[in-house]
């Protein structure tokens, strides 16, 4: 391990049964959307719109 501290991460799991099988499931992670790029783009667009209309 590189770091001295161990960080515990809670993951959101999505569990779905497999059709046609007995007692079998697919386990996948729920993905969080990354909104930082969209917020950055909206801020740049707002600044450009204000500069254009003034």
PyMOL commands that set and color helices and strands:
alter all, ss='L'
color gray80, all
select helices_A, chain A and resi 36-53
alter helices_A, ss='H'
color red, helices_A
select strands_A, chain A and resi 13-17+25-29
alter strands_A, ss='S'
color yellow, strands_A
deselect
rebuild
show_as cartoon
